[in-house]
Amino acid sequence: MTIVPHASDTSRSELIFLPEDGSLVAIDGGFAMRTPSNPGYWWGNALRFDRPPAAGDFARWTALFRRYVQAVQPASRHMAFGWSGDRAGAIEPFVAAGFSYFETIALALQRSDPVAAPWPDREAVPAPIGHDEWPALQALLIDTRDPWHDEAGYTEFIARRIDHWRLLESRGQGRWFAIRRSGAPVAALGVFAEAERGPDGRRIGRFQHVATHPSARRRGFAGVLVAHASRHAFERLDVDTLLIVADENDAARRVYEACGYRIASRDRGLERASAVGADDPG
């Protein structure tokens, strides 16, 4: 496992999902992640910095992305930049050039913290995803994707992610759990851990895709899954700190907090579906 010096817990958790062919390259003020096997995976092909953008960083950051990502794998036609902290920085040139700016929060639970146990339905029993259920999980994740993701591109992205999740499962680094109705998963999530403890002696874990089909929402299934998977992470994956990343105003945040999670950090980012061209401001 590669640990970036002084990396935030969120950055460390992202490295859990770096595939076998993935690479991590130190750059001025941060690092570049590349995932050749999944070039359309925006946040597996991204730059993360240790500070927010400053004046002049539009030209510098986009040049670094072209050099460290697109020059190596032209199929990564997007651009994505992330950083942690309480400041947005000089995002105006990026927004003027069509980048979307977003803020997320990392909610954390420690091994020593109590895990709340919402259990609204005795029949809502989480169980691991079986070998023959991956196609059904893929369908659930596609059906619950954010609306700005086109189905064809997202289908390819999820198929490659599933390949990597299955590899991590085979190594004992995580599991996917689901609640089923009529034999099919209607709510699911994955939980995964670093392969080994970091230099600080801790092992970080992170959730993936807490998804509930629209027909099964408002029944407390997500809370049941989060509580169940949290215990699995602490007891079976030997995790010390477990993270869930969510939007600041995401309604699901209340579910996570009800299970005992609390805000640990704020992360910010800029993303755009296409590369920066000569006509862009900056």
C-alpha positions as CSV (number, residue, x, y, z in Angstrom):
1,M,0.0,0.0,0.0
2,T,1.2,3.5,-0.8
3,I,0.8,6.1,1.9
4,V,1.2,9.8,0.9
5,P,3.0,11.7,3.6
6,H,0.7,14.0,5.5
7,A,-2.3,12.8,3.4
8,S,-5.7,13.3,4.9
9,D,-7.8,10.3,5.9
10,T,-10.0,11.0,2.9
11,S,-7.0,10.9,0.6
12,R,-5.8,7.7,2.2
13,S,-9.2,6.1,1.8
14,E,-9.3,6.9,-1.9
15,L,-6.0,4.9,-2.4
16,I,-7.8,1.8,-1.2
17,F,-9.5,1.7,-4.6
18,L,-6.5,2.3,-6.7
19,P,-6.4,-0.8,-9.1
20,E,-3.4,-3.0,-9.7
21,D,-2.4,-0.9,-12.7
22,G,-3.0,2.3,-10.9
23,S,-0.1,4.7,-10.1
24,L,0.6,7.5,-7.7
25,V,3.0,10.2,-8.7
26,A,4.2,13.1,-6.5
27,I,3.7,16.5,-8.0
28,D,4.4,20.0,-6.8
29,G,2.0,20.5,-3.9
30,G,0.3,17.1,-4.0
31,F,0.0,13.9,-6.0
32,A,-1.5,12.6,-9.2
33,M,-3.6,9.4,-9.4
34,R,-3.9,7.4,-12.6
35,T,-6.0,4.3,-13.4
36,P,-5.2,3.2,-17.0
37,S,-7.7,0.3,-16.8
38,N,-10.6,2.8,-16.1
39,P,-9.7,6.1,-17.7
40,G,-13.2,7.4,-17.3
41,Y,-13.1,7.0,-13.5
42,W,-12.8,10.7,-12.7
43,W,-11.5,10.4,-9.2
44,G,-9.2,7.5,-10.0
45,N,-7.6,9.8,-12.5
46,A,-7.2,13.1,-10.6
47,L,-4.9,15.5,-8.9
48,R,-5.1,16.1,-5.2
49,F,-3.4,19.1,-3.6
50,D,-2.5,20.0,0.0
51,R,-4.0,23.5,-0.3
52,P,-6.8,25.2,-2.2
53,P,-6.2,26.9,-5.6
54,A,-4.5,30.3,-5.5
55,A,-4.2,33.0,-8.1
56,G,-2.6,31.6,-11.2
57,D,-3.4,28.0,-10.4
58,F,-5.9,27.6,-13.1
59,A,-3.1,27.5,-15.7
60,R,-0.7,25.6,-13.5
61,W,-3.2,22.9,-12.3
62,T,-4.6,22.3,-15.8
63,A,-1.1,22.0,-17.2
64,L,-0.2,19.5,-14.5
65,F,-3.3,17.5,-15.3
66,R,-2.4,17.4,-19.0
67,R,1.2,16.4,-18.2
68,Y,0.5,13.7,-15.6
69,V,-2.8,12.3,-16.7
70,Q,-3.9,13.1,-20.3
71,A,-0.4,12.9,-21.8
72,V,-0.1,9.3,-20.4
73,Q,-3.7,8.2,-21.1
74,P,-5.6,10.3,-23.6
75,A,-8.8,8.5,-22.9
76,S,-9.1,10.5,-19.7
77,R,-10.8,13.4,-21.3
78,H,-12.1,14.9,-18.0
79,M,-10.3,17.0,-15.4
80,A,-10.6,16.6,-11.6
81,F,-8.8,18.4,-8.8
82,G,-9.3,17.9,-5.0
83,W,-8.1,19.3,-1.7
84,S,-9.1,19.2,2.0
85,G,-9.8,22.1,4.3
86,D,-12.2,24.9,5.1
87,R,-11.3,27.3,2.2
88,A,-12.5,27.2,-1.4
89,G,-9.7,29.3,-2.6
90,A,-9.5,31.0,-6.1
91,I,-12.0,28.8,-7.8
92,E,-13.5,31.6,-10.0
93,P,-11.3,30.9,-13.2
94,F,-12.2,27.2,-13.0
95,V,-15.9,27.9,-12.7
96,A,-15.7,30.4,-15.6
97,A,-14.2,27.6,-17.6
98,G,-17.1,25.3,-17.0
99,F,-15.8,23.3,-14.0
100,S,-18.3,22.2,-11.3
101,Y,-17.2,23.1,-7.8
102,F,-18.4,20.9,-4.9
103,E,-18.0,20.4,-1.2
104,T,-18.2,17.2,0.6
105,I,-17.9,16.1,4.2
106,A,-16.1,13.0,5.6
107,L,-18.0,11.5,8.5
108,A,-16.0,9.2,10.7
109,L,-16.6,6.6,13.3
110,Q,-13.8,5.2,15.5
111,R,-13.4,1.7,16.6
112,S,-14.0,2.8,20.2
113,D,-17.2,4.6,19.3
114,P,-20.6,2.9,19.8
115,V,-22.5,1.9,16.7
116,A,-26.1,2.8,16.8
117,A,-28.5,0.0,15.7
118,P,-31.5,1.2,13.8
119,W,-33.7,-1.8,13.0
120,P,-37.1,-0.8,11.7
121,D,-38.0,-4.1,10.0
122,R,-37.1,-7.6,11.3
123,E,-37.1,-8.8,7.7
124,A,-34.5,-6.3,6.7
125,V,-31.5,-8.6,7.3
126,P,-28.3,-7.6,5.5
127,A,-26.3,-10.4,4.0
128,P,-23.2,-10.4,1.7
129,I,-23.5,-10.2,-2.0
130,G,-23.2,-13.6,-3.5
131,H,-21.1,-14.6,-6.5
132,D,-24.2,-14.8,-8.7
133,E,-25.6,-11.4,-7.5
134,W,-23.0,-9.0,-9.0
135,P,-25.1,-8.4,-12.2
136,A,-28.1,-7.5,-9.9
137,L,-25.9,-5.1,-7.9
138,Q,-24.6,-3.5,-11.1
139,A,-28.2,-2.9,-12.2
140,L,-29.1,-1.4,-8.8
141,L,-26.1,1.0,-9.0
142,I,-26.9,2.0,-12.5
143,D,-30.6,2.6,-11.6
144,T,-29.6,4.9,-8.7
145,R,-26.8,6.8,-10.4
146,D,-26.8,10.6,-10.3
147,P,-28.8,11.9,-13.3
148,W,-25.9,13.7,-15.0
149,H,-24.2,10.3,-15.7
150,D,-25.2,8.9,-19.0
151,E,-26.2,5.2,-18.8
152,A,-23.6,3.8,-21.3
153,G,-20.6,5.5,-19.8
154,Y,-21.7,4.8,-16.2
155,T,-22.4,1.1,-17.0
156,E,-18.8,0.7,-18.2
157,F,-17.5,2.6,-15.2
158,I,-19.4,0.4,-12.7
159,A,-18.4,-2.8,-14.5
160,R,-14.8,-2.0,-14.0
161,R,-15.3,-0.9,-10.4
162,I,-17.1,-4.2,-9.7
163,D,-14.1,-6.1,-11.0
164,H,-11.8,-4.2,-8.5
165,W,-14.3,-4.6,-5.6
166,R,-14.3,-8.4,-6.3
167,L,-10.5,-8.4,-6.2
168,L,-10.5,-6.6,-2.9
169,E,-13.0,-9.0,-1.5
170,S,-10.9,-12.0,-2.6
171,R,-8.0,-10.4,-0.6
172,G,-10.1,-10.1,2.5
173,Q,-10.2,-6.2,2.3
174,G,-13.9,-5.7,2.2
175,R,-17.5,-6.9,1.5
176,W,-20.6,-5.8,-0.2
177,F,-23.9,-6.2,1.7
178,A,-27.5,-6.0,0.6
179,I,-31.0,-6.1,1.8
180,R,-33.3,-8.1,-0.6
181,R,-36.9,-8.1,-1.7
182,S,-38.2,-10.9,-3.8
183,G,-34.7,-12.3,-4.1
184,A,-33.2,-9.1,-5.6
185,P,-31.0,-6.5,-3.8
186,V,-33.0,-3.3,-3.2
187,A,-30.4,-1.6,-0.9
188,A,-26.7,-2.2,-0.8
189,L,-23.3,-0.8,0.2
190,G,-19.7,-1.8,0.2
191,V,-17.1,-1.4,2.9
192,F,-13.4,-1.7,2.4
193,A,-10.1,-1.3,4.3
194,E,-6.5,-0.5,3.7
195,A,-4.4,-3.6,3.1
196,E,-2.3,-2.7,6.2
197,R,-1.9,-0.1,8.8
198,G,-0.3,3.2,7.9
199,P,2.7,4.8,9.5
200,D,0.5,6.2,12.2
201,G,-0.5,2.7,13.3
202,R,-4.1,3.1,12.1
203,R,-6.1,1.2,9.4
204,I,-8.6,3.4,7.5
205,G,-11.8,2.0,6.0
206,R,-14.3,3.5,3.7
207,F,-17.8,2.9,2.4
208,Q,-18.7,2.7,-1.3
209,H,-22.1,3.6,-2.9
210,V,-24.8,3.5,-0.3
211,A,-27.6,2.8,-2.7
212,T,-31.3,2.2,-2.2
213,H,-33.8,1.6,-5.0
214,P,-36.6,4.3,-5.1
215,S,-39.2,1.7,-4.4
216,A,-37.5,0.8,-1.1
217,R,-36.7,4.2,0.3
218,R,-37.8,5.7,3.6
219,R,-37.9,2.3,5.3
220,G,-34.6,2.7,7.2
221,F,-32.7,0.2,5.0
222,A,-29.6,2.4,4.6
223,G,-29.2,2.8,8.4
224,V,-29.5,-1.0,8.9
225,L,-26.8,-1.6,6.3
226,V,-24.5,1.1,7.6
227,A,-24.7,-0.2,11.2
228,H,-24.2,-3.8,10.1
229,A,-21.3,-3.0,7.8
230,S,-19.7,-0.8,10.4
231,R,-19.5,-3.7,12.8
232,H,-18.1,-5.9,10.1
233,A,-15.4,-3.3,9.4
234,F,-14.3,-3.0,13.0
235,E,-14.6,-6.7,13.9
236,R,-13.6,-8.5,10.7
237,L,-11.5,-6.0,8.7
238,D,-9.6,-4.6,11.8
239,V,-10.4,-1.0,10.9
240,D,-9.6,1.8,13.3
241,T,-11.3,4.7,11.5
242,L,-14.2,4.2,9.2
243,L,-15.3,7.0,6.7
244,I,-18.4,7.9,4.8
245,V,-18.1,10.8,2.3
246,A,-21.3,12.7,1.6
247,D,-22.5,16.0,0.3
248,E,-22.9,18.7,3.0
249,N,-26.7,18.9,2.5
250,D,-27.3,15.3,1.6
251,A,-30.4,13.9,3.3
252,A,-28.5,10.6,3.8
253,R,-26.2,12.5,6.2
254,R,-28.9,12.2,8.9
255,V,-28.8,8.4,8.5
256,Y,-25.1,8.3,9.0
257,E,-25.2,10.6,12.0
258,A,-28.0,8.4,13.5
259,C,-25.5,5.5,13.3
260,G,-22.9,7.5,15.3
261,Y,-20.9,9.1,12.5
262,R,-19.6,12.7,13.0
263,I,-18.0,15.2,10.7
264,A,-14.2,14.7,10.6
265,S,-13.2,16.9,7.7
266,R,-14.3,18.9,4.7
267,D,-13.1,18.1,1.2
268,R,-13.5,20.2,-1.9
269,G,-13.1,19.7,-5.6
270,L,-13.4,20.9,-9.1
271,E,-14.4,18.6,-12.0
272,R,-15.1,19.0,-15.7
273,A,-16.2,16.4,-18.3
274,S,-13.7,17.7,-21.0
275,A,-10.2,18.9,-21.1
276,V,-9.3,22.6,-21.0
277,G,-8.8,24.1,-24.4
278,A,-7.2,27.2,-25.8
279,D,-10.4,29.2,-25.6
280,D,-10.8,28.8,-21.9
281,P,-10.2,31.7,-19.5
282,G,-7.4,31.7,-17.0
